[in-house]
Amino acid sequence: MQRRYSLPNCTLVLEGLSNTIGDLSGTGIVSTLVNAECHIQGQEQPLSGGREFLESLIRSVSQYAQSILSGVRPPQTPPSEVVRIAPVEGHHRLSVAASDNGATPAQVDLSTVVLFDLVEAIDQLLADANTLPELVVPLQPLSRQFSNTSVPFAARAAAPALGLSSVAIAALVFALVPIPETVERPVDPVPEEVESVEGDGLSSAGTGTGTDDPPSRETADADSVELSPTLETTPDITDPDRVAELTQELYQQIDETWEERSSVVTDLTYRVSVGDDGSIIGYKAVSGSAEYYEPEIPLQDLLFIPTEGGRADAESLAEFKVVFRDNGNLEVSPWDGYLEETTQPDSESEFDDRESSLEESDTRRSNTDRSRIDESSPEESGSIEQLWAKTQGFLYDEWDDLPKPTFDKNLEYRVGVSEDGAISAVEPINQPAFDYIDETPLEEVERVTREDRNDTDDLAFFKVVFTPGGVIEMNPWDGRN
Amino acid sequence: MVSTSPPDLSAPLILESLPNLPISSDGCPRRTRMQIDLILLALEALNLKGSEDILALSKQLELQGIIKNRVVLWQLRCTNPLRRFSQRRPLTQDEAKALVLIACQLARRMTVTIRQLLLEYEKLRETQTPIEKSPRLSYFLERFRAHFRARMNPRRSMVMTYKSNEKLNELGLKLFSQLLFCTGTAGPQRLWISLFDGEV
């Protein structure tokens, strides 16, 4: 009996015997293989052999297809394989070794499409319960031991550029952060912590004196280079959009470099200063053990160090609270909460532990008119911030899919967002917002999420502004807009 | 097999076509999350209404309990650490399976396009003709580059290695080849298993 699995560039033909005596219909189960032929388009002679050939073909092709999908290649094919495949100059070279069971030695270069047809012919054979039903290919992932020799999809192109992660990150920092023009003090390392700084030094940072003058005090000893002089004289970044962006950037910088997560056994809180270009200018351990655990966290590696020596001075600064949780989670939030105005903390002692600093920022928040769904607990305010960041990011991505906007005035909307991020209750609040709603993703997003929405979902309301310049401003709705 | 029972939100039947793998309880590894999103990104480059089709398929395959809406879909995809708005949430095996099943189904629908593009590319390579000479290939690669650049975080070192059009084209073509292998009879199984190579 013969079975054929035909694809445009490859046909697999199996000849075998049925174990059903007297089966002349040709529809029974082929249980014994006599010969297997693999006809590849453009090749005069088919690849052929017996059972050993077929099984080896299936194993090798299957494994090779997996490595195309994953980019991870096992170091070598076992010597016993009759059929082997290896990449050669953009092709896939399939070679058949001579074997006792009659396989004909051959070598053929397959293009990706031909190779796929071969894989598909094999998969159809395997799915066919009437042909050699006991043939199976146990698909399973390569074990971890191969990951070292792996060539992940991106690393191939990235190989020269990616070294050890610390090197890569350092390069990243240097490549992206412009060297500040005012590098005032030729002091070697950048301050790492401000252990010796008294409360007023740091706490005055929040007030932002608004002067651009760089500090003039010379400090020769690295250990005494303190964060405070910069902070005292450098204005805050107050634009909420920029602060939100910086929050996101800082999160990503730290998250991608924080490796030793399991060694952190207690929550570690730091106060981190970030320049307007996103570089980390300085940081300070806030919770008691944070200082002790410093080697476990990547802040030191991420510090922006000017190439010419000296220290980094930024034109303006934002401060963030960074919490390395004992469960491996990372939290980053503006030190003063999501506020434009800041108040001065009373004393440094307030920042002794996480709880008090959370209380601090929560109290400040509720001092303002900004309305939120619920101000009862810091956790919930965190989730509002997440919802906010998430919705904004989502809208950016969706907006990006639309044609370039033509409006020339800001479009302002009141938008309700449910807990799972579904957007509803879109309400234009100025005339251009009515006129140009088609140029925003809001209606479409509302339409597609409408049916999934539960009417009882609590909504958080935001004011969302689309600017002609392509910015989406998003702020909690305070009822007065 | 077509399930006639109402969708069980906790574990849709179709997910059973893909085996559970012994990974950590924190969800899918980083490479898994990256690759799933990139495969979908490549599909979006080929299909003008990619995300709509993904949602429609999620219903069709009774996976709407997992991929509830566009925002959830976006969130799942943003577990890709290269994303500009990378989400700090794990991607569970069930969520990953759902995305894999949808991606493969979508790829299957576009088999003809994918094959044509790859054949065209092979022809160009044989004659050492630049990709720009093929309007069709250039068009799809341009779409891929635009999607990639709009979605990925340019500060990530891995993303930075794709700064040039040439490197991004290479990635796009590689993903198109991978998509071809998703279109087959055992496409979902093959893709699924490959996502964990070197991770178990």
Boltz contact constraints between the chains, C-beta under 6 A:
constraints:
  - contact:
      token1: [A, 65]
      token2: [B, 181]
      max_distance: 6.0
  - contact:
      token1: [A, 66]
      token2: [B, 194]
      max_distance: 6.0
  - contact:
      token1: [A, 69]
      token2: [B, 178]
      max_distance: 6.0
  - contact:
      token1: [A, 69]
      token2: [B, 181]
      max_distance: 6.0
  - contact:
      token1: [A, 69]
      token2: [B, 191]
      max_distance: 6.0
  - contact:
      token1: [A, 69]
      token2: [B, 194]
      max_distance: 6.0
  - contact:
      token1: [A, 70]
      token2: [B, 194]
      max_distance: 6.0
  - contact:
      token1: [A, 70]
      token2: [B, 197]
      max_distance: 6.0
  - contact:
      token1: [A, 72]
      token2: [B, 197]
      max_distance: 6.0
  - contact:
      token1: [A, 72]
      token2: [B, 198]
      max_distance: 6.0
  - contact:
      token1: [A, 111]
      token2: [B, 122]
      max_distance: 6.0
  - contact:
      token1: [A, 112]
      token2: [B, 118]
      max_distance: 6.0
  - contact:
      token1: [A, 112]
      token2: [B, 177]
      max_distance: 6.0
  - contact:
      token1: [A, 113]
      token2: [B, 115]
      max_distance: 6.0
  - contact:
      token1: [A, 113]
      token2: [B, 118]
      max_distance: 6.0
  - contact:
      token1: [A, 113]
      token2: [B, 119]
      max_distance: 6.0
  - contact:
      token1: [A, 116]
      token2: [B, 180]
      max_distance: 6.0
  - contact:
      token1: [A, 116]
      token2: [B, 181]
      max_distance: 6.0
  - contact:
      token1: [A, 120]
      token2: [B, 184]
      max_distance: 6.0
  - contact:
      token1: [A, 123]
      token2: [B, 184]
      max_distance: 6.0
  - contact:
      token1: [A, 123]
      token2: [B, 185]
      max_distance: 6.0
  - contact:
      token1: [A, 123]
      token2: [B, 186]
      max_distance: 6.0
  - contact:
      token1: [A, 124]
      token2: [B, 185]
      max_distance: 6.0
  - contact:
      token1: [A, 127]
      token2: [B, 185]
      max_distance: 6.0
  - contact:
      token1: [A, 139]
      token2: [B, 189]
      max_distance: 6.0
  - contact:
      token1: [A, 139]
      token2: [B, 193]
      max_distance: 6.0
  - contact:
      token1: [A, 141]
      token2: [B, 193]
      max_distance: 6.0
  - contact:
      token1: [A, 141]
      token2: [B, 196]
      max_distance: 6.0
  - contact:
      token1: [A, 141]
      token2: [B, 197]
      max_distance: 6.0
  - contact:
      token1: [A, 141]
      token2: [B, 200]
      max_distance: 6.0
  - contact:
      token1: [A, 142]
      token2: [B, 197]
      max_distance: 6.0
  - contact:
      token1: [A, 142]
      token2: [B, 198]
      max_distance: 6.0
  - contact:
      token1: [A, 143]
      token2: [B, 200]
      max_distance: 6.0
  - contact:
      token1: [A, 146]
      token2: [B, 198]
      max_distance: 6.0
  - contact:
      token1: [A, 147]
      token2: [B, 198]
      max_distance: 6.0
  - contact:
      token1: [A, 150]
      token2: [B, 198]
      max_distance: 6.0
  - contact:
      token1: [A, 152]
      token2: [B, 31]
      max_distance: 6.0
  - contact:
      token1: [A, 154]
      token2: [B, 158]
      max_distance: 6.0
  - contact:
      token1: [A, 157]
      token2: [B, 161]
      max_distance: 6.0
  - contact:
      token1: [A, 157]
      token2: [B, 167]
      max_distance: 6.0
  - contact:
      token1: [A, 157]
      token2: [B, 170]
      max_distance: 6.0
  - contact:
      token1: [A, 158]
      token2: [B, 158]
      max_distance: 6.0
  - contact:
      token1: [A, 158]
      token2: [B, 161]
      max_distance: 6.0
  - contact:
      token1: [A, 161]
      token2: [B, 161]
      max_distance: 6.0
  - contact:
      token1: [A, 168]
      token2: [B, 157]
      max_distance: 6.0
  - contact:
      token1: [A, 172]
      token2: [B, 157]
      max_distance: 6.0
  - contact:
      token1: [A, 393]
      token2: [B, 85]
      max_distance: 6.0
  - contact:
      token1: [A, 394]
      token2: [B, 71]
      max_distance: 6.0
  - contact:
      token1: [A, 394]
      token2: [B, 74]
      max_distance: 6.0
  - contact:
      token1: [A, 400]
      token2: [B, 150]
      max_distance: 6.0
  - contact:
      token1: [A, 421]
      token2: [B, 71]
      max_distance: 6.0
  - contact:
      token1: [A, 422]
      token2: [B, 69]
      max_distance: 6.0
  - contact:
      token1: [A, 422]
      token2: [B, 71]
      max_distance: 6.0
  - contact:
      token1: [A, 448]
      token2: [B, 70]
      max_distance: 6.0
  - contact:
      token1: [A, 449]
      token2: [B, 69]
      max_distance: 6.0
  - contact:
      token1: [A, 452]
      token2: [B, 68]
      max_distance: 6.0
  - contact:
      token1: [A, 452]
      token2: [B, 69]
      max_distance: 6.0
